[in-house]
Amino acid sequence: MNRTMESKQTPQNTDRFHKVFSMISDFIRKNVVLTIALAAALITSLIVPPDAEYLGYFDFKTLTCLFCTLACICALRNIRFFVILAQRLIMLCKNSKLCVLTLVYITFIGSMILANDMALLTFLPLGFMVLKTTNKEKYMAFTFVMQNIAANLGGMLTPFGNPQNLYIYSKFEIPTGEFMSIMALPFAVSITVITACCLIFVKSEPLELAEKSEKINTPRALVYLVLFALSVTIVFRVIPYQLGLVVVPAVLFFMDRDALKKVDYPLLLTFCAFFVFAGNMARIPLVREVFEWLLDKNTLIVSALSCQFISNVPSAVLLSQFTGNYTELLLGVNIGGAGTLIASLASLITFREFTKNYAGQTKKYIAVFSAFNFGMLALLLAVESFWLYL
């Protein structure tokens, strides 16, 4: 009798195990950086046990600014605000070269407003749709790579363009004018090189695009844009961040609760986990001595190289504990977004979107991605090193 019951329960237990395992593996696959961050925080917590100093690890202003801007962007995305505007611009394109340039520029400018990962999630599908419907799929890998580079490097000019910018801008209380002047040279070089690549590698072939009749929900768009403007004023320290934390969620709760659900909470949790990791690392004497020595040698190179292995956001959070040279740190973690696939979360997003549609062209994509990204990384490091140490 008991053996019969056990034999009936075993398949059920096996199914539950497989479901749990599948859920965990799916979570890890979708949230690689967060998983690494949580593991790093846990491991360092064994070395530096939790105490009252942990509360000082968290930059609540950065977290609030990030939450408010992400929530507003999600609300605008829900009414297809950015897509409709982009589609109207694309309709003006009469050839493939102008079309690819427009897609790249939209992503470049979008990253300054939406942050790089949001810009890609918004405009990569648009690029795919346009190139596929016009039979220009031969430019798909190139366009995706250029959009990826544009997203990573376009957001470098503004404090809210990239998550690492927001963190460094807030932590070191950098004046806005100084921040933009630091990033002006690599920004100018980036847009020049990206434009040149599009002009050289895409031919001016005739293009016909079907008209789109979608209309923007103007009343909602105005409200969401006001909320976004409010979030930006928080970033620029015009009003207290506590006000935004009350107003933005309250308005969206009544107007678009779905936007609050779609906020990139894994990104916020990633920041929290890396705050714990970085705070603990800074309290380990040997680690502090090693990082301070390395960063004292060349903060720009060390920060850019660290991005190639642990991504740019965690590099910014970690290395900021060991140096006050925010100029080179800021440059390094932005330039370092180019390079390997893991140098930026945005690069992983682009890779996932491309392989989802063209699984058989993975090797081709990685080859194109690596050639342009490492080329851009080397160029920007050379230009900035020459400029800084002239």
Secondary structure, DSSP 8 states (H G I E B T S, - for coil): -HHHHHHHHHHHHHHHHHHHHHHHHHHHHH-HHHHHHHHHHHHHHHHS---GGGGGG--HHHHHHHHHHHHHHHHHHHTTHHHHHHHHHHTT--BHHHHHHHHHHHHHHHHHHH-HHHHHHHHHHHHHHHHHHTT-GGGHHHHHHHHHHHHHHHGGGSTTTSHHHHHHHHHTT--HHHHHHHHHHHHHHHHHHHHHHHHHHS---B-----------HHHHHHHHHHHHHHHHHHTTSS-HHHHHHHHHHHHHHH-HHHHHTS-HHHHHHHHHHHHHHHHHHTSHHHHHHHHHHHHHHHHHHHHHHHHHH-HHHHHHHHTTT---HHHHHHHHHHTTSSSTTS-HHHHHHHHHHHHH-GGGHHHHHHHHHHHHHHHHHHHHHHHHHHHT-
